[in-house]
Amino acid sequence: MTARGLVLLVLCLCSGAVHAANDDCMGGAKTDMEKLYCQVVSKGQGAGLPSPTDFKRNDPQVQALLLRRPAGRLGLEVPEGDQPQYGQLADCRLQGERIACPQQRYNLAANQPNSKLESGALGERMERTYSLLKQDKKTLAVKARYHNRLPDDLSLCTVINPDIVVCDNVGTNWVYVSANR
């Protein structure tokens, strides 16, 4: 067999394995968010996403945040999940470094050195990444802010839980924390 024949054989076998893996993903997808995850992965944009099992363990809001960028690069829209009552920002106003809602106020959180972060607040699967970042931050200075830009409007924001709102314009993430926290 020629070298070209071997290369074609390997490519065919690999594409078959990838196709089978994508079929397995779609076959196991139960929600629209899981189906979108499979689409994103099958189109080669899933490099930064967790494994399918880990993805399914996240609630729909976190799944939407994980998929927003890679799906956007593919021109795919992330489905709107049912948000709990605290997920509504319709009655809120973005006021620069503050988000004002009728029942709650959120203030923009500054970057913090790891010594001030609570590791218990991070998920178990994030612990490994956190440890690596912690090692890096020991030697790197942490600025409270790296620029003065702020989100343009609340359409870029998602309520993670009653105490945290995250805004994302693809280039920057902003974390707003409840003033009552």
C-alpha positions in Angstrom: 0.0 0.0 0.0 1.3 3.5 -0.8 1.9 6.2 1.7 -1.1 8.1 0.2 -3.3 5.1 0.6 -2.3 4.7 4.3 -3.0 8.4 4.9 -6.5 8.1 3.3 -7.2 4.9 5.3 -6.2 6.7 8.6 -8.3 9.7 7.8 -11.3 7.5 7.0 -10.9 5.6 10.2 -10.5 8.8 12.3 -13.5 10.5 10.7 -15.6 7.4 11.4 -14.6 7.5 15.0 -15.3 11.2 15.3 -18.7 10.7 13.6 -19.5 7.8 16.0 -18.5 10.0 19.0 -20.8 12.8 17.7 -23.6 10.3 17.3 -23.1 9.1 20.9 -23.2 12.8 22.1 -26.4 13.6 20.2 -27.9 10.2 21.2 -27.3 11.1 24.9 -28.5 14.7 24.6 -31.8 15.2 26.4 -32.1 19.1 26.4 -31.7 21.8 23.8 -28.6 22.9 25.6 -27.0 19.5 25.5 -27.9 19.2 21.8 -26.2 22.6 21.2 -23.2 21.4 23.1 -22.9 18.4 20.8 -23.3 20.6 17.7 -20.5 22.9 19.0 -18.2 20.0 19.7 -18.9 18.3 16.4 -18.0 21.5 14.5 -14.7 21.8 16.3 -15.4 24.6 18.7 -15.5 22.5 21.9 -11.9 22.7 22.9 -12.5 24.8 26.0 -15.7 23.0 27.0 -15.9 20.3 29.8 -16.6 16.7 29.0 -20.3 15.8 28.2 -20.7 14.3 31.6 -19.4 17.4 33.4 -21.4 19.7 31.1 -24.6 17.9 32.1 -23.8 18.4 35.8 -24.1 22.2 35.4 -27.4 24.0 35.7 -28.9 25.5 32.5 -27.6 29.0 33.2 -24.0 27.8 33.6 -24.4 25.7 30.5 -25.6 28.8 28.6 -22.5 30.7 29.8 -20.2 27.9 28.7 -21.8 27.7 25.2 -22.2 31.4 24.6 -18.8 32.1 23.0 -18.2 28.9 21.0 -21.8 28.8 19.7 -21.5 32.5 18.8 -18.4 31.8 16.7 -20.5 29.3 14.8 -23.5 31.6 14.4 -25.6 29.4 16.6 -27.9 30.9 19.2 -27.9 29.7 22.8 -31.5 28.8 23.8 -33.0 30.8 26.6 -33.4 28.5 29.6 -36.0 28.8 32.3 -34.5 31.1 34.7 -35.4 31.0 38.4 -37.1 34.1 39.8 -33.8 35.7 40.8 -32.7 35.4 37.1 -34.8 38.3 35.9 -32.9 41.5 35.2 -35.8 43.1 33.3 -36.6 45.6 36.1 -32.9 46.3 36.8 -30.7 49.2 35.5 -27.1 49.1 34.7 -25.4 52.1 36.3 -21.7 51.7 35.4 -20.1 49.8 38.3 -23.5 49.1 39.8 -26.6 47.1 38.8 -29.7 48.4 40.6 -32.7 46.2 40.9 -35.9 46.8 42.9 -35.0 44.2 45.5 -31.2 44.0 45.1 -28.1 46.0 44.3 -24.9 44.5 42.8 -21.5 46.1 42.8 -18.7 45.4 40.3 -16.1 43.1 41.9 -12.4 43.9 41.5 -9.8 41.3 40.8 -8.4 39.8 44.0 -5.3 38.0 44.8 -5.8 34.3 45.6 -5.0 34.8 49.3 -8.4 36.6 49.5 -10.4 34.1 47.6 -12.3 31.3 49.2 -11.3 28.0 47.5 -14.5 26.4 49.0 -16.5 28.6 46.7 -15.1 26.9 43.6 -16.5 23.7 42.3 -14.5 20.5 42.7 -13.7 20.2 39.0 -12.3 23.8 39.1 -10.0 23.0 42.0 -7.2 21.8 39.7 -7.3 24.9 37.6 -7.5 27.0 40.7 -4.4 25.4 42.0 -2.5 26.2 38.8 -3.7 29.7 38.8 -2.8 30.2 42.4 0.8 29.1 41.6 0.9 31.7 38.8 -0.6 34.5 40.8 2.0 34.0 43.6 4.6 35.5 41.2 2.3 37.8 39.2 0.9 41.1 40.4 -2.9 41.3 40.2 -4.4 44.6 39.2 -7.8 45.4 40.6 -8.9 46.3 37.0 -7.1 46.0 33.7 -9.2 48.6 31.9 -12.1 51.0 32.5 -14.5 49.5 30.0 -17.9 48.4 31.4 -20.7 46.4 29.8 -22.9 48.3 27.4 -26.2 47.0 28.6 -27.9 44.3 30.7 -28.4 42.0 27.6 -24.8 40.9 28.2 -25.5 39.9 31.8 -26.8 36.7 33.4 -27.7 36.1 37.0 -25.7 33.1 38.3 -27.3 33.0 41.7 -29.1 35.6 44.0 -25.7 37.1 44.9 -23.8 37.1 41.6 -24.4 38.6 38.1 -21.9 38.0 35.4 -21.7 40.1 32.2 -19.8 39.0 29.2 -19.1 40.8 25.9 -16.8 38.0 24.6 -13.7 40.0 25.2 -14.2 40.7 28.9 -16.1 39.2 31.9 -17.5 41.5 34.6 -18.6 40.0 38.0 -21.1 42.0 40.0 -21.6 40.9 43.6 -24.6 41.6 45.8 -24.1 44.6 48.1 -25.7 42.5 50.9 -23.1 39.8 50.6 
